[in-house]
Amino acid sequence: LSISCAEVYEAASKASEQLLQSLPDDGTILSETVFTLPAGATVFDLLSQAAGTYRLQLEYQGEASSAFGSVYVEGIENLYELDAGPHSGWVYTVNRKTVDTGCNLYPLQDGDTVAWNYTLTGIPALSDPLN
């Protein structure tokens, strides 16, 4: 798992100075870190474990345990949707591919790599359009 808000710095003109001062200088909230999870764990379970382990602020809407509704991540480390423009917010990729499933509904497989990225466009920065 990794969590990044580096894209905010790439388009600093869209972010307030106060916002930029509250973020890590290099945009890395959590560098790539390996977690051990139980079978059937989801992307949201992984993010929740990271938030608990590293005391990261996490805010979301929805029921994490619901099989019918999806969880929407609003903010990580006090960086929220729309803070850096009208399309900005948190998105995730699994194995560098865009996923269009709610994070609490996407089951992880052994060896999966998950990246949460704060984007200004709604399109994950790590997405590989060729795959």
C-alpha positions, -999 to +999 in steps of 0.1 A: +000+000+000+011+035-008-008+068-003+003+099-022-009+135-027+020+144-050-003+155-078-013+185-057+022+198-059+023+193-097-006+218-100+001+240-070-017+269-086-050+250-079-042+244-043-042+270-015-009+279+002-025+268+035-033+234+020+002+229+006+017+238+040-003+211+057+008+183+034+041+163+034+068+181+014+072+153-011+035+144-013+041+109+003+016+102+030+026+066+033+055+051+012+050+016-001+043-006+029+035-043+031+006-055+052-007-089+062-044-092+060-069-121+065-084-139+035-112-120+019-099-086+030-108-056+008-090-025-003-109-006+024-098-031+050-062-024+039-067+013+041-083+011+075-055-011+089-029+014+076-049+043+091-049+025+125-013+014+124+001+048+113-025+070+130-037+085+097-068+105+097-095+088+075-130+100+067-154+081+046-191+077+038-210+044+037-210+012+056-177-007+054-193-040+061-221-036+036-222-059+007-247-037-011-234-002-008-199+011-014-176+032+008-165+065-005-133+079+009-137+116+015-104+125+032-071+111+042-048+131+064-072+160+063-070+163+025-105+161+012-124+158-021-126+192-038-098+207-017-077+213-049-103+218-075-137+207-088-126+172-098-101+165-070-103+136-046-090+102-036-089+073-061-072+040-059-055+015-082-048-022-078-017-034-095-014-001-113-049-005-129-079+017-124-107+000-105-143+011-107-155-009-077-161+006-042-131+000-021-150-021+004-163-044-023-129-051-040-113-082-025-076-084-025-054-113-036-021-122-022+006-099-037-018-071-049-003-036-048-027-009-039-021+028-043-043+056-031-037+089-049-051+123-045-059+134-080-070+167-095-088+151-125-106+122-110-083+099-130-057+080-110-022+092-116-008+057-116-033+042-140-018+025-169-042+030-199-025+003-220-034-025-196 
